[in-house]
Amino acid sequence: MIITKNWLEQFINISHLSIEEICRTLNSIGLEVDSVNKISIAPKVVVGKILQKEKHPDADKLNICQVDLGEKTEQIVCGASNVEEGQFVAVATVGSILGDLKIKAAKLRGVESNGMICSSTELGLPKLNDGIIVLDDSIGELILGKELKDYSTLNDTIIEIGLTPNRGDCLSILGVARELSAYYDLPLIEIEKHINYHELSIGQLFDINSSNIDSFIAYKAIDFSAFKLDLITNLRVASIGKFKNNSHIKNSLHYVTHSTGVIFNAYSKEKATLKNELYVLDLKKNGLGFDSVYSQGEILSTIGVEHKDFEDNCKDFLVEASYINPEVISKKVFETKVKTSDIFYKSSRGSEPNLEFGLEYFSNFASKLGATIYSGTKEFLEDIEKTTLSISVRKINSIIGEEIDKFEIEKILTSLDFEIKESLDDILLIKVPLYRHDIKNVADIAEEVIRIIGIDKIQAKPLAIDEVRRVNKTSNDLLKKNKIRAKAIENGFYETLTYVFTSKEGLEKYGFKTLKDEFDLINPIVKELNTYRTTMLLNLVEACSNNFKVGAKKASFFEIGTVFDENRNESKKVSFIYSGAAEIEDVSNAGKPKNIDFFSFAKKVLNTIGQFDLEPMIKIDNNFIHPYQNANILIDGKVIGYICKLHPNVANDFDLSDTFITEIDFDSIKNDLVKVTSSSKFQVSRKDLSIIAPKSLEFKEIKKAIDSLNNGIIKQYNLIDIYSDDKLGDNESLTIRFILQSDEKTLEDEDINSIINSILDVLKEKLSITLR
């Protein structure tokens, strides 16, 4: 947001304040000053008047000018195309210094020249054209020979403010002036009401048909035939980067929009449809549901989104002031992904809703510069009810950390244009100004109070915490999280932290669920992070890819974080990824380490989160999962996540080697205390058992049958071999190794045989499995 000191003084008298003081104040009240540019025109640059102009005899593009400088007339050769007799101009006299250029008497193509007629940029002013700057009395009384450095209006200070997105009310000179008014307790300057009215009214020239719109819109008809902007206005428009040469109406729209915060547009009479001697425009919704202005089937503008260009060569225009709720327009643009212009920047952050004030300001401004205003106004307005907040003074003070008197709080809020509707005991009923779209709760009110008081004036106090012993889900989850983090790092994973936002297009491309449209982000921070993540795996795969792009041979990450379902309900997950080599290059692997495999990755995850079981996945619901190397992760028979190899097509998309991933529900991971038990001092016996089982039978069914024995002597058993051939047909041979140990004695052959027989009996009884 760009302001200038002199521009501000149209709304508030701050002439007694230095630029340094103003900048300190702006920073103090939350309007951070990014840059300050003091315009100071060099000495010996004076006001001159061109008395005579004639062509240079030896140069087509040069003119010989006789310039009156008050006490004397100088001959100056000028190459500007816009130089004319009778103009008041800025003349750098002999001896003056403009930047690195020192003006000297010289001969140009044999003709003497004593000085230089200057352009705006040569004076350090914003650029207006490719020629010289023509002065007028908007800078003050033009006195020939008077130095331009003595014209205070011309020697302005340009201040650029870095606004946060919630302060749309300060995207105008008036908005900043209101802030300074509250801080310094200075009144705003009322508009000088002097309007040149046309003999006709707006209804005798224009008609507007309106139906089913959400915007608030008001119109004035203006005759611009004698309208011309002055120099100061043009320089101010140029300072905000909106100036267009010889486009007086367009420049005036930018000027008044920037001055008041009201969004303005204009439509020429020639663009309207002539019906029954009236020029008609249609105000209705377009195909995407945006309020738009139509004429002859053509969209002339989309309210709050885009203003189409127009020609200045018509005298009668319909000037439009508009306002639309920023939340409504932001959501609509997000849903439709429609192209926007800089107008949307203002409307989506909250433009000035006082359209009557804006039109009155425009009418006075245009009248002073030669326009005539058709009487009357066409309005499509509804009363907007101000938000009322019931706020506790005690709560405000608790947020601030200091006792602020209730009367002082009321005074500050009143100066900021809040209405204190009623004050009872500790409670304030506060009506929020319509232009303060950011005020929603007590914290916002407290912020308003503290920024006017000044945060530097709040006494620093130590933070007092009453610590009590609390054991609850939050504390237990923190302990579990720290335990998982430590174990993950022990097993070679590096912790990473990614945004809870991700690319909706990326999620859709790889088959992940996405949020329903009504729950999606309205204003994403960047285009690539336009939705909440429903999985962390996409972010982790991108992180691995970035590491491989800079030469890494392997990458292993984990993250504990929040994901969202399609209704934007939160849940916490633990995600792991391992890509590339299983170990570093060294002598033992001859510099060619093998890539990580499924079971090595699963073992690292098991060592991190604790014991779990695996079962083949029946349903694959995203494109990351490898069709043949995948499994559900189970704890106590409940599926809590999945583990798999990354699909080769996805790995190719991200230029990754063999990559394995897993995502597990955090709350389902056990965090039980490890109970110490005594260890048997008797000898361990190992016994291998080979059985014949159908190929279709899952090993977990065999495991269930063996576990049903609940025999404490069976300490452990593992599947160590699978064998099949043609003779076995649809069956296969499974070899299971049992570790047997008693806590009471050394097992004898009879004991071992008894246990093995009980295993065979239960397998035969429940699964019809026999010994090979």
Helices and strands as residue ranges (DSSP letters): E 2-4, H 5-8, H 19-28, E 32-38, E 45-55, E 63-68, E 73-78, E 88-92, E 97-98, E 101-102, E 106-108, E 111-113, E 116-117, G 121-123, E 134-135, G 137-139, G 148-150, E 157-162, G 168-170, H 173-184, E 197-201, G 202-204, E 206-210, E 216-223, H 231-239, H 248-260, E 263-268, G 269-271, E 273-275, E 278-285, E 291-295, E 298-302, E 306-307, E 316-323, H 326-336, H 342-349, H 355-368, E 372-375, E 378-380, E 388-392, H 393-400, H 406-415, E 419-424, E 427-431, H 442-453, G 455-457, H 473-490, E 494-495, E 501-502, H 504-509, G 517-519, E 531-532, H 537-549, E 554-564, E 570-580, G 587-589, H 598-609, E 613-615, E 625-635, E 638-646, H 648-653, E 659-665, G 666-668, E 685-694, H 699-707, E 714-723, G 726-728, E 731-740, H 749-767, E 770-771
